[in-house]
Amino acid sequence: MNLIFRMIRVLLVARRRARIHPLDETSLSFRVWPTDVDVLMHMNNGRYFTLMDLGRFDGIIRSGVRTTLKARDWYPVVASETIRFRESLALFARFELRTRIIGWDDRSFYLRQLFLVRGRIVAIGLVRAMFLKHSGGTLSATEVAHAVIPGATSPILPRYVARWREAESDLSHDTRIESSQNRWTSLGV
């Protein structure tokens, strides 16, 4: 099944499924199709990220967050994401994708997305999302949280989120990246 069909299915089915609280975990079931696999006949690493998008769409629709965002002319964007693979997903394997907001800070929301086979975690994704205004500008995560869940406070973020933020900060301040880019540019690449 192509991704467009999966997306349409998720969008249509989400509207008929039970409403959830924005901090509730959502779950979607999938199967690994031939269009998902790489030359080793297991799900391509990039496909995980695409399916994670669908997990977030499901939660945004079912929680009513989409309606709030649309009324205010706001939209979410992924600022950063990472994934840890434990096992491969083979061709035609059935799996479940669970998505949950684990908390937020002043700037971003953090989501954990799990890929499971018969209850066993095969991959763990971590996503940092931000919200923008169509008219321009970034919103604080606290402002978005209060619009969606009035009076809400963030659950305590796990330690690994702080370490991830620190690693991202180190990466964005790594001057070797800039000097490497300049070297390739000077070579005409």
N, C-alpha and C positions, 0 to 999 in steps of 0.2 A: 504494500500500500504506500503510495507516495505521501510525502509530508503534507501537501495541501489537503489531501483527504483526511489525514489525521487531525489537522488543525480545524477543518470544518466540523469534523465529528466532535472534537473537544468543545468547540464553541457552541454547537447545537445542544449537546448533551448536558453541558454545564448549566444551561438555563433551566433544564428540567430536573436537575438533581437537587437534593436538599440544600437549603441555605446553611451557611456556616459562619462562625465568628472569624474575623480576620486573622486571629492567632491560632485557629484550629489547623490541624494537619489535613492535607488533602491527599487523595490516592487515585492514581490512574493505572489502568492495566494496558499493557502493550505486548506485541510479539515482534521479534527480530525478523524483518523481511529481507529478501535478497537485495533491495535497494539500500539497506542499512549496513551491509557488510563490506569489509575490505578484502584484499587478496588472501588474507589468512582465514577468511570465512567466519570472522567474528565481528561484532558490531564495531564500526569505525569510531575512533575516539571523538571525532567531531560531532557525530550523531547524538552522543549523550547530551551535549550542550543544547542542541536543537530541541531535543525532547524535553529538556529542563524548561525551555521556554513554554512549552505546552502545559507543564505542571503549574507554572506561575499564572498562565492565562486562566486555567481552571479555578484557581484560588481567588483571583481578582474578580471573576464573574460571580462565582458562588457566594462570596462574602458581601457583595454589593459595593465593593470598593470601586469597581469600574464606573458605576453610576455617579459616585461622589467625584471621582476624577474628571469625568466628562462634564459634569455641571460646573466645575471650576476651571476647566480648560487646562488640566494638568496631565502629564503622562510619565510613566516609569521608563527608565533606561538602566541597562546593566552597566555598571561602572567597572566591575572586575568579577572574575569567576575563576575557580580552580576546581579540580576534580582529583580524587584518589581512587585508583582502580585496585580492586582486590582479586577479582576473577573476570574472565571474559564472558560475554554473552554470545552464545553460539547461534548460528542460523536457525530460525524458527523457535527459539527459546521464548517462553512466556516470562514476563517480568512485571514488576509493579514499581511505580515511581511515586514516592511520597515527598510532599513539599510542605515546609513549615517556616514561618517567620520566627527566627530565634531571638530577635531584638533589634534595637536601633540605637544610634548615637545621634549627635547633632546633625550630621550630614547624610547618613546612609542607613538603609535597612539591610539586615543580614538574614539570608535564608539558607536553610540546610535542605538538600535534596538527596534522597536515598534511592538507589536502585536495588531492588530485592528480588530474589528467586526463592520461592517457597519460604519466605520469612528470613532468608539469609542475605545479609548485605553484600552486594558485589561491587558497588561503587558509591562513593560519597562525594557530593558536590557542595560547594560553598559559593554563594553569590552575594555580591554587594550591589545593591540597587539604589538609585537616586531618583528624584522626581523633578521634572522640569515644567516650566510654564510654556505654553505654545506662543505666548507673547514675548518670551525670552526670560532667561534667568533660572536659577536653581532654587528649589524650595528646601527648607530645613526638614529633616525627617520628623522632628518634633511637631512642626506645623501640620504635616501630612497625617501623622498619627492622631493628633487631636481632631482633625477634620473627619477622620474615619472612625475613631474610637474616642469620643470626647472624654477628657480626663485621664487618658491612658498613660501609663509609664512603661518603659521598656522592661521586659524581663532581663535579668542579669545575663550579660553576654558571656559565653564560655571563654576561658583563657586563650584558646586557640585563635579566636577572632582578634584579640589584641596582638598576638604574635604575627598573624597574617597581615594586619594593618601595618605593623612595623616593617615586615619584609617588603611590602608594597612601597612604603616610604623610602626604604633603602634603595629599591630598584629605581624609583623615579628620581633619586638624587645621585645615581651612579654616573659619574662623569666619564667613565670608560666607555659607556654606550655612545655618548656624544662624540668622543674622540674617534671611536671606531667608525661611526657613521661618516665623519669628516674624511677619514682615510679612504673609505670606499668611494665617496663622492669625488675625491681628488684623483682616483684611479679611473673615473669615468663610468662608474657602476651606479 
